[in-house]
Amino acid sequence: MSKRTFWTTALMVMTGVAFPLYAQEQGGAARLEIIKWSMIAASFPLGIAAAFGALGQGKAIAAAAEAIARNPSATGDIRGALILGLVLIESLVIYVLLISLILFFLPPFGKV
């Protein structure tokens, strides 16, 4: 038996022995665990939305700058479309922020 197989088996046995210790908690502790995981789960979409919103805004600004460089006489029209696009991208990120804040401050499944 190789060292890797031995340590993997030992780790699995230790996990199996320790797992029943955490299998059943007090009623209040399980409720707090749900709230904790709800907050963690609410933070992931916010980070993803912020990252992709920033990427989308950067791509929009780069495309607008290139379009203005190609056709300077259409600067006003391009600027208007750019501002509208940036507002829509930012509103989606703010919407995700709102949903995340609701999940942060309102306890899941009713009152604590």
Secondary structure, DSSP 4 states (H G I P E B T S, - for coil): --HHHHHHHHHHHHHHHHGGGGSS--HHHHHHHHHHHHHHHHHHHHHHHHHHHHHHHHHHHHHHHHHHHH-GGGHHHHHHHHHHHHHHHHHHHHHHHHHHHHHHHSPTTS--
